[in-house]
Amino acid sequence: MENAKYLKTVIIDKLIENEATEFEDVTIDESRLNLYLNGEKTISMMCIPKDQDAHAIGFLMSENVITSVDDIEELTISEDGLRVDVKARINDGSLENLYKEKTLVSGCGGGVTGNIEGSLEIPFNQTTFKVKPETISTEVKIFYKESELYYLTGCVHKAMIYLLDGSTITAEDIGRHNAIDKVVGKCKLQGLDTTQSVLFVSGRLSSEMVTKAVMHRIPIIVSRTAPTYLGVQVAHKHGITMIGFARGKKMNLYTHQGRIDV
């Protein structure tokens, strides 16, 4: 099984109707990934050690430390998979901000962001990209089909980008924010355009999740769960269409509803 290396077993007592039975359970392996930029340690992230190149690229672009994949001169992953070394042209101001203004975000997995909302001037998203509500409903059903890792552990978040041609790219991690960085990184590595796409995420639409869509110029973000008030405000301010409670043929359109082609 491809994902077996990310799994660890533990012995537990399963209690059913007050009767305990010893049981072997499967858990996800949570690892510390160290990111080095131009020879200097930049940050450590708790994650699943999978798709590390995409994770590093997505994170650095989310924080505006690099502007595009073209800024990267070299990227290597250590043999144990727990260190990524990136040699790149960087935006010094964003890197300095990442060091001095770390903020613990509400995404699970101990996420940290340095370039928080308000520290960068990002143009309002004015794309005319639209999508049918039927497409959203169909893709939500596909998105929430349990992945192998989720089926085995119940401990994985997922992100998916639906592209203009109808194809999708997916990524998984213990952290919702990590999953977004990974899926965006995968798109960038393949040279795919995310400026006319839809980002599907598991879990709530909090401000830092929406901010990642803002940074990557993704115009629509969707979840089957709720947004936070600040998440709605960030989406409204930056021209992001936010859709929550997308379940079956129902969905709540919180901001910039014109991109949903009814």
C-alpha positions as CSV (number, residue, x, y, z in Angstrom):
1,M,0.0,0.0,0.0
2,E,1.4,3.3,-1.1
3,N,0.4,5.2,2.0
4,A,1.6,2.5,4.5
5,K,4.8,4.5,5.4
6,Y,2.7,7.3,6.8
7,L,0.8,5.0,9.2
8,K,1.6,3.9,12.7
9,T,-0.3,1.3,14.8
10,V,-1.2,1.7,18.5
11,I,-2.9,-0.8,20.9
12,I,-6.1,0.7,22.4
13,D,-9.1,-0.5,24.5
14,K,-12.3,-0.2,22.5
15,L,-15.3,0.3,24.8
16,I,-18.6,-0.9,23.4
17,E,-21.6,-1.0,25.8
18,N,-19.3,-0.9,28.8
19,E,-17.2,-3.9,27.6
20,A,-13.6,-3.2,26.7
21,T,-11.8,-5.1,24.0
22,E,-8.1,-4.7,23.1
23,F,-7.8,-3.4,19.6
24,E,-5.0,-2.5,17.1
25,D,-5.8,1.0,15.8
26,V,-4.1,2.9,12.9
27,T,-2.9,6.4,13.3
28,I,-1.2,8.9,11.0
29,D,2.5,9.6,11.4
30,E,2.9,13.3,12.3
31,S,6.4,14.5,11.4
32,R,8.4,17.8,11.7
33,L,9.4,19.1,8.3
34,N,12.3,21.5,8.3
35,L,12.4,24.1,5.5
36,Y,15.8,25.7,4.7
37,L,15.9,28.7,2.4
38,N,19.3,29.7,0.9
39,G,21.1,27.7,3.5
40,E,19.2,29.2,6.5
41,K,16.5,27.3,8.5
42,T,13.3,29.2,7.8
43,I,10.6,27.3,9.6
44,S,9.5,23.8,10.9
45,M,6.0,22.5,10.1
46,M,4.2,19.5,11.6
47,C,2.8,17.6,8.6
48,I,2.6,14.3,6.7
49,P,6.0,13.9,5.0
50,K,4.4,13.7,1.6
51,D,4.6,16.0,-1.5
52,Q,7.3,18.0,0.3
53,D,8.4,19.9,-2.8
54,A,4.9,21.1,-3.4
55,H,4.4,21.9,0.3
56,A,7.5,24.1,0.3
57,I,6.7,25.9,-2.9
58,G,3.1,26.5,-1.9
59,F,4.0,27.8,1.6
60,L,6.7,30.2,0.3
61,M,4.3,31.5,-2.3
62,S,1.5,31.8,0.2
63,E,3.8,34.0,2.4
64,N,5.0,36.0,-0.7
65,V,8.6,34.9,0.0
66,I,8.8,33.8,-3.6
67,T,6.6,35.1,-6.4
68,S,6.7,32.1,-8.7
69,V,8.3,28.7,-9.3
70,D,10.7,30.5,-11.7
71,D,12.3,32.1,-8.6
72,I,13.6,28.7,-7.5
73,E,17.0,27.7,-8.6
74,E,17.3,24.4,-6.8
75,L,15.1,22.3,-4.5
76,T,16.3,19.1,-2.7
77,I,14.6,16.8,-0.2
78,S,16.7,14.9,2.3
79,E,16.9,11.1,2.2
80,D,14.6,10.8,5.3
81,G,12.1,13.2,3.8
82,L,12.2,15.6,6.8
83,R,14.2,18.4,5.3
84,V,13.7,20.5,2.2
85,D,16.4,22.8,1.0
86,V,15.4,25.6,-1.4
87,K,17.8,27.9,-3.2
88,A,15.8,30.8,-4.7
89,R,15.5,34.5,-5.4
90,I,13.4,35.9,-2.5
91,N,11.4,38.9,-1.5
92,D,13.5,40.0,1.5
93,G,10.7,42.0,3.1
94,S,8.3,39.1,3.2
95,L,11.0,36.8,4.6
96,E,11.8,39.3,7.4
97,N,8.1,39.6,8.2
98,L,7.9,35.8,8.4
99,Y,10.6,35.8,11.1
100,K,9.4,38.7,13.2
101,E,5.6,38.4,13.0
102,K,4.7,34.8,13.5
103,T,1.1,34.2,14.4
104,L,-0.4,30.9,15.4
105,V,-3.4,30.3,13.1
106,S,-6.6,28.4,13.8
107,G,-5.8,25.7,11.3
108,C,-5.0,22.3,12.9
109,G,-1.4,21.0,12.8
110,G,0.2,24.0,14.5
111,G,0.1,26.3,11.5
112,V,2.1,29.5,11.6
113,T,1.8,32.4,9.3
114,G,4.1,35.4,9.2
115,N,2.6,37.6,6.5
116,I,-0.8,38.0,8.0
117,E,-3.8,39.8,6.6
118,G,-3.1,43.6,6.3
119,S,0.7,43.3,5.9
120,L,0.6,43.1,2.1
121,E,-1.3,45.1,-0.5
122,I,-3.0,42.5,-2.7
123,P,-5.1,43.7,-5.7
124,F,-8.8,43.1,-5.6
125,N,-9.7,39.9,-7.5
126,Q,-11.7,41.1,-10.5
127,T,-11.7,37.9,-12.6
128,T,-14.9,37.2,-14.6
129,F,-14.5,33.5,-14.1
130,K,-17.8,31.8,-13.3
131,V,-19.0,28.3,-12.4
132,K,-22.3,26.6,-12.4
133,P,-23.9,25.7,-9.0
134,E,-24.3,22.1,-10.4
135,T,-20.6,21.9,-10.9
136,I,-20.0,22.9,-7.3
137,S,-22.5,20.3,-6.1
138,T,-20.9,17.5,-8.2
139,E,-17.4,18.3,-7.2
140,V,-18.3,18.5,-3.5
141,K,-19.6,15.0,-3.7
142,I,-16.3,13.8,-5.4
143,F,-14.2,15.8,-2.9
144,Y,-15.8,14.3,0.2
145,K,-15.3,10.7,-0.9
146,E,-13.1,9.4,1.8
147,S,-9.4,9.1,0.8
148,E,-7.4,6.1,1.7
149,L,-5.6,7.9,4.5
150,Y,-8.8,9.3,5.9
151,Y,-10.5,6.0,5.7
152,L,-7.7,4.3,7.7
153,T,-7.1,7.1,10.3
154,G,-9.9,9.7,10.3
155,C,-7.1,12.2,10.7
156,V,-6.5,13.9,7.4
157,H,-7.6,17.1,5.8
158,K,-7.9,17.5,2.0
159,A,-7.7,20.4,-0.5
160,M,-8.7,20.2,-4.1
161,I,-8.4,22.7,-7.0
162,Y,-10.9,22.5,-9.8
163,L,-9.4,24.0,-12.9
164,L,-11.0,25.7,-15.9
165,D,-10.8,22.5,-18.1
166,G,-12.7,20.5,-15.5
167,S,-9.6,18.6,-14.2
168,T,-8.8,18.5,-10.5
169,I,-5.6,18.4,-8.4
170,T,-5.8,17.1,-4.8
171,A,-3.6,17.0,-1.7
172,E,-3.9,15.8,1.9
173,D,-2.3,16.6,5.2
174,I,-3.0,16.7,9.0
175,G,-3.3,20.5,8.7
176,R,-5.9,22.2,6.5
177,H,-3.4,25.0,5.7
178,N,-0.7,22.5,4.8
179,A,-3.2,20.8,2.4
180,I,-3.8,24.0,0.6
181,D,-0.1,24.8,0.3
182,K,0.5,21.3,-1.1
183,V,-2.3,21.4,-3.7
184,V,-1.3,24.9,-4.9
185,G,2.4,23.8,-5.0
186,K,1.4,20.8,-7.2
187,C,-0.4,23.2,-9.6
188,K,2.6,25.5,-9.7
189,L,5.0,22.6,-10.4
190,Q,2.8,21.6,-13.3
191,G,2.5,25.1,-14.7
192,L,-1.3,25.1,-14.1
193,D,-3.2,28.4,-14.0
194,T,-5.1,28.8,-10.6
195,T,-6.5,32.2,-11.4
196,Q,-9.5,30.6,-12.9
197,S,-10.2,27.8,-10.5
198,V,-12.2,26.8,-7.5
199,L,-10.5,25.7,-4.2
200,F,-12.4,23.1,-2.2
201,V,-11.2,22.6,1.4
202,S,-12.2,20.5,4.4
203,G,-13.1,22.2,7.6
204,R,-14.1,25.8,8.4
205,L,-13.4,28.8,6.2
206,S,-11.3,30.8,8.7
207,S,-9.4,34.0,7.7
208,E,-6.0,32.3,7.1
209,M,-7.6,29.8,4.8
210,V,-9.2,32.5,2.7
211,T,-6.0,34.5,2.8
212,K,-4.2,31.7,1.0
213,A,-6.8,31.9,-1.8
214,V,-6.2,35.7,-1.9
215,M,-2.4,35.2,-2.2
216,H,-2.7,32.6,-5.0
217,R,-5.4,34.6,-6.9
218,I,-7.9,31.8,-6.6
219,P,-11.4,33.4,-7.0
220,I,-13.7,30.9,-5.4
221,I,-13.3,28.9,-2.2
222,V,-15.8,26.2,-1.1
223,S,-16.4,24.1,2.0
224,R,-19.3,22.1,3.4
225,T,-18.8,23.7,6.8
226,A,-19.1,27.2,8.1
227,P,-16.9,30.4,7.7
228,T,-15.7,32.6,10.5
229,Y,-16.8,36.3,10.6
230,L,-13.2,37.4,9.8
231,G,-13.0,34.9,7.0
232,V,-16.1,36.5,5.4
233,Q,-14.6,39.9,5.8
234,V,-11.3,38.9,4.2
235,A,-13.2,37.3,1.3
236,H,-15.4,40.4,0.8
237,K,-12.4,42.8,0.9
238,H,-10.3,40.9,-1.6
239,G,-12.9,39.8,-4.1
240,I,-13.1,36.2,-3.2
241,T,-16.4,34.2,-3.7
242,M,-16.9,32.3,-0.5
243,I,-19.3,29.3,-0.4
244,G,-20.1,27.5,2.8
245,F,-22.4,24.6,3.8
246,A,-22.2,23.2,0.3
247,R,-24.1,20.0,0.7
248,G,-26.2,18.3,-1.9
249,K,-27.9,20.9,-4.0
250,K,-27.7,23.5,-1.2
251,M,-25.0,26.1,-0.5
252,N,-24.6,29.4,1.2
253,L,-23.1,32.2,-0.9
254,Y,-21.4,34.6,1.5
255,T,-19.5,37.0,-0.8
256,H,-19.2,38.0,-4.4
257,Q,-22.1,35.8,-5.5
258,G,-21.9,36.9,-9.2
259,R,-19.3,34.2,-10.0
260,I,-22.0,31.5,-9.4
261,D,-23.7,31.2,-12.8
262,V,-27.3,30.5,-11.9
